[in-house]
Amino acid sequence: GFNLRGKLGVDFKFTRIFADSKEVDLYASQGDVWVIVEAATRLGVKLVNEVNRKADIIRHRKPELVKPRFIKAVYTLVPLNDAVEEAKKQGVWVLTWKEELTPLVIHTTNTSNLPT
């Protein structure tokens, strides 16, 4: 499932971070790409929305961690169908131990409203 090296040709070193007292399960950056991953046993729509909220918090509260492009991902054991559909709409990469349930989307970071 989680093979960024094969897809992007880049090795990422993941770590846990906190932004605005919110825990981000996995964060990494390399070159011009940053990645945020939430891990959960069960994937619901709420977690898809939370990944987006945490990406926004990082963009606004931790701009030093932000690169021009980024990936939002969720690693899960039990994906609920409505959540997978919502993740697809929002460009969140959903992975299980054996497969990718949504396509990998590399987003462009909107830096126009970031603090300077």
Backbone bond lengths (Angstrom), bond angles and torsions (degrees), N, CA, C in turn:
res aa  C-N    CA-C-N  psi(-1)  N-CA   C-N-CA  omega(-1)  CA-C   N-CA-C  phi
1 G - - - 1.418 - - 1.501 116.63 -
2 F 1.324 118.22 -63.48 1.462 122.09 -166.33 1.525 110.45 -92.28
3 N 1.348 117.91 74.79 1.456 121.73 -173.92 1.523 111.28 -117.26
4 L 1.324 116.53 74.09 1.455 119.93 178.99 1.518 111.59 -69.89
5 R 1.320 117.66 -33.23 1.458 119.84 179.80 1.526 110.19 -59.95
6 G 1.330 115.98 -44.85 1.455 120.13 179.16 1.520 112.86 -65.83
7 K 1.326 117.49 -34.48 1.463 121.22 -177.37 1.523 113.04 -82.45
8 L 1.342 116.68 -38.19 1.465 120.27 -174.31 1.524 113.48 -114.24
9 G 1.325 117.23 -9.38 1.458 119.99 -177.91 1.518 113.29 70.40
10 V 1.323 117.30 25.14 1.466 122.34 -176.17 1.523 108.97 -131.79
11 D 1.329 116.05 140.29 1.467 121.18 173.36 1.520 109.33 -91.34
12 F 1.308 116.85 129.06 1.461 121.61 176.76 1.517 108.93 -109.70
13 K 1.327 116.90 138.79 1.462 123.05 173.98 1.529 106.37 -105.87
14 F 1.318 116.44 111.70 1.460 121.08 -174.98 1.521 111.89 -90.26
15 T 1.322 115.24 145.92 1.452 122.62 176.74 1.525 108.27 -144.41
16 R 1.314 115.93 163.13 1.467 121.39 175.27 1.524 107.29 -92.13
17 I 1.316 117.43 138.14 1.457 120.62 177.58 1.524 109.55 -132.17
18 F 1.333 114.55 165.80 1.461 121.52 174.33 1.519 107.92 -123.00
19 A 1.321 116.50 134.10 1.459 122.26 176.73 1.519 106.69 -134.00
20 D 1.326 116.02 119.64 1.469 120.54 -178.86 1.528 111.05 56.00
21 S 1.302 117.13 42.34 1.465 125.97 -179.02 1.531 113.44 64.07
22 K 1.314 117.90 9.30 1.469 122.16 175.48 1.521 108.28 -97.56
23 E 1.328 116.17 130.29 1.455 120.23 177.86 1.525 110.09 -82.10
24 V 1.321 115.16 133.32 1.458 121.87 171.94 1.519 105.66 -107.60
25 D 1.337 116.88 119.34 1.465 120.50 -173.41 1.520 112.07 -57.16
26 L 1.319 117.16 -50.32 1.462 120.60 -179.63 1.521 109.85 -139.72
27 Y 1.335 115.38 131.33 1.461 122.78 176.43 1.516 107.45 -134.52
28 A 1.315 116.61 142.06 1.463 121.10 174.18 1.517 108.41 -153.75
29 S 1.322 115.51 155.93 1.460 119.80 171.04 1.519 108.49 -144.95
30 Q 1.302 114.06 148.44 1.459 120.79 179.21 1.524 106.59 -157.77
31 G 1.326 116.45 131.17 1.460 119.14 -178.00 1.514 110.02 61.02
32 D 1.333 117.18 -125.93 1.468 120.24 -178.49 1.525 112.76 -104.99
33 V 1.344 116.75 19.70 1.470 120.88 -177.60 1.526 110.53 -122.29
34 W 1.331 116.61 136.40 1.463 121.30 169.15 1.523 108.20 -120.79
35 V 1.336 114.38 152.59 1.464 121.34 -173.44 1.523 108.97 -131.90
36 I 1.320 116.45 136.18 1.460 122.32 173.49 1.526 107.06 -123.23
37 V 1.336 115.88 130.59 1.461 121.44 -179.02 1.525 108.77 -130.78
38 E 1.309 116.21 131.00 1.453 121.60 170.28 1.524 107.06 -108.60
39 A 1.312 116.43 139.08 1.462 121.58 179.42 1.522 108.65 -115.98
40 A 1.330 115.85 134.27 1.460 120.15 -179.52 1.520 109.47 -153.39
41 T 1.311 115.13 146.11 1.459 119.67 176.53 1.521 110.07 -61.30
42 R 1.330 116.18 -45.49 1.467 121.56 -175.84 1.527 108.33 -120.65
43 L 1.321 116.32 128.22 1.463 121.18 179.21 1.517 110.13 -99.52
44 G 1.336 115.03 116.91 1.455 121.60 173.58 1.523 109.31 -118.85
45 V 1.316 116.93 173.02 1.461 122.30 -179.37 1.527 110.50 -58.52
46 K 1.328 116.79 -35.55 1.464 120.87 -179.58 1.533 111.26 -57.34
47 L 1.320 117.37 -41.02 1.466 120.47 -179.82 1.530 111.30 -69.72
48 V 1.315 117.37 -36.36 1.470 120.44 176.05 1.525 109.35 -59.42
49 N 1.327 116.68 -46.43 1.464 120.90 178.49 1.524 111.28 -64.36
50 E 1.326 117.07 -36.11 1.463 121.14 -179.90 1.529 111.72 -65.21
51 V 1.315 117.56 -38.22 1.470 120.34 176.70 1.525 109.88 -59.25
52 N 1.316 116.73 -43.12 1.466 120.59 178.07 1.521 111.65 -64.54
53 R 1.327 117.34 -42.92 1.470 120.84 178.42 1.522 110.95 -61.23
54 K 1.325 116.49 -44.23 1.463 119.81 -179.01 1.527 111.54 -66.84
55 A 1.319 117.37 -36.22 1.471 119.92 175.45 1.527 109.71 -62.35
56 D 1.332 117.63 -42.06 1.468 121.31 177.70 1.522 111.36 -64.30
57 I 1.324 117.24 -41.56 1.469 120.50 178.49 1.522 110.13 -61.14
58 I 1.319 117.23 -45.02 1.470 119.99 178.72 1.524 109.75 -60.68
59 R 1.327 117.21 -45.63 1.468 120.14 -179.34 1.523 111.74 -57.95
60 H 1.323 117.48 -39.91 1.459 120.62 -174.89 1.525 114.21 -90.56
61 R 1.331 118.28 -34.57 1.467 121.09 -174.19 1.526 113.99 -100.41
62 K 1.330 116.47 -20.71 1.472 121.08 -178.14 1.531 109.65 -132.34
63 P 1.334 117.84 56.89 1.472 119.72 -175.05 1.529 113.46 -59.99
64 E 1.318 117.45 -20.97 1.468 120.18 177.94 1.531 112.10 -67.10
65 L 1.327 117.27 -16.84 1.466 121.78 179.15 1.532 112.86 -92.42
66 V 1.315 116.48 -6.28 1.460 121.79 -171.79 1.527 111.55 -91.37
67 K 1.323 115.50 135.91 1.470 123.62 175.79 1.532 107.81 -117.61
68 P 1.335 118.43 171.30 1.469 120.22 -176.37 1.536 115.53 -61.96
69 R 1.333 117.42 -28.29 1.470 119.81 -178.30 1.523 109.13 -127.06
70 F 1.346 116.53 151.12 1.466 118.24 179.86 1.521 112.74 -149.17
71 I 1.339 113.10 160.27 1.459 122.61 -179.80 1.520 108.16 -124.40
72 K 1.337 116.54 132.81 1.464 122.34 173.86 1.518 106.78 -108.25
73 A 1.332 116.52 129.67 1.461 119.37 -177.02 1.519 111.11 -141.46
74 V 1.337 114.59 156.29 1.457 122.58 173.33 1.520 107.53 -132.23
75 Y 1.329 115.43 132.70 1.461 121.71 174.54 1.523 106.82 -108.13
76 T 1.329 117.33 126.30 1.462 120.21 -173.29 1.524 111.83 -144.66
77 L 1.316 115.29 160.44 1.463 121.67 174.12 1.522 111.65 -99.26
78 V 1.345 116.39 -37.32 1.468 121.72 -176.01 1.529 108.82 -123.81
79 P 1.331 117.45 92.26 1.464 119.81 179.01 1.525 111.00 -85.91
80 L 1.314 116.89 127.49 1.462 121.01 175.65 1.528 108.45 -86.13
81 N 1.321 116.82 139.22 1.469 120.92 -172.82 1.521 113.96 -56.70
82 D 1.356 117.32 -42.33 1.461 118.51 -179.18 1.526 110.84 -65.03
83 A 1.320 117.47 -33.31 1.463 121.11 178.87 1.524 110.91 -70.22
84 V 1.318 116.96 -38.46 1.468 120.33 178.02 1.529 109.46 -63.52
85 E 1.315 117.44 -42.39 1.472 120.86 177.90 1.527 110.89 -63.03
86 E 1.331 116.82 -43.25 1.467 120.66 179.05 1.526 110.50 -64.96
87 A 1.313 116.91 -40.76 1.466 121.06 178.28 1.526 110.46 -61.09
88 K 1.314 116.12 -41.47 1.472 120.30 178.73 1.525 109.99 -60.83
89 K 1.340 117.19 -44.22 1.470 121.67 179.30 1.523 111.38 -62.28
90 Q 1.348 116.95 -37.45 1.462 121.40 -175.01 1.529 113.26 -92.92
91 G 1.323 117.41 2.67 1.457 120.15 177.98 1.512 113.90 71.88
92 V 1.337 116.32 33.67 1.467 121.07 177.69 1.530 107.56 -99.99
93 W 1.315 115.53 126.73 1.461 122.64 -179.69 1.523 108.43 -78.89
94 V 1.329 118.43 117.90 1.463 122.66 -178.83 1.524 108.86 -106.17
95 L 1.343 114.66 125.88 1.460 122.00 -177.13 1.510 110.74 -125.77
96 T 1.323 115.33 145.30 1.457 121.33 168.60 1.521 106.74 -119.60
97 W 1.304 117.47 -178.95 1.459 120.19 -179.41 1.521 111.78 -63.54
98 K 1.341 117.12 -20.70 1.464 118.31 -175.08 1.522 115.55 -119.32
99 E 1.337 118.17 -13.75 1.464 117.62 -175.29 1.520 113.02 -158.46
100 E 1.334 113.75 164.49 1.456 122.23 172.86 1.523 107.12 -97.96
101 L 1.320 116.70 127.13 1.464 120.47 -177.38 1.522 112.79 -96.68
102 T 1.324 116.63 -19.23 1.462 121.92 175.09 1.525 107.08 -134.70
103 P 1.327 117.41 158.97 1.463 118.99 -179.57 1.528 112.31 -73.32
104 L 1.319 115.32 152.66 1.463 121.71 173.28 1.520 108.00 -71.34
105 V 1.334 116.82 124.74 1.462 122.61 177.71 1.520 107.25 -118.88
106 I 1.329 116.17 128.64 1.463 120.37 174.66 1.522 106.77 -102.14
107 H 1.335 115.14 114.16 1.460 122.16 -177.32 1.522 110.03 -88.73
108 T 1.322 115.97 155.93 1.458 121.46 171.90 1.521 107.19 -94.11
109 T 1.329 115.99 129.69 1.458 120.35 179.97 1.516 109.45 -72.58
110 N 1.328 116.52 126.16 1.462 121.58 175.58 1.520 107.70 -82.54
111 T 1.328 116.16 107.17 1.467 119.76 -177.64 1.518 112.23 -101.00
112 S 1.325 118.23 4.47 1.464 120.35 -175.14 1.524 112.93 -66.47
113 N 1.340 117.61 -26.93 1.468 119.03 -177.91 1.527 112.30 -114.58
114 L 1.334 116.83 25.24 1.460 120.10 177.66 1.518 110.07 -87.18
115 P 1.339 117.09 151.13 1.463 119.43 175.20 1.524 109.92 -65.99
116 T 1.321 116.36 149.12 1.472 119.70 179.35 1.502 111.46 -111.27
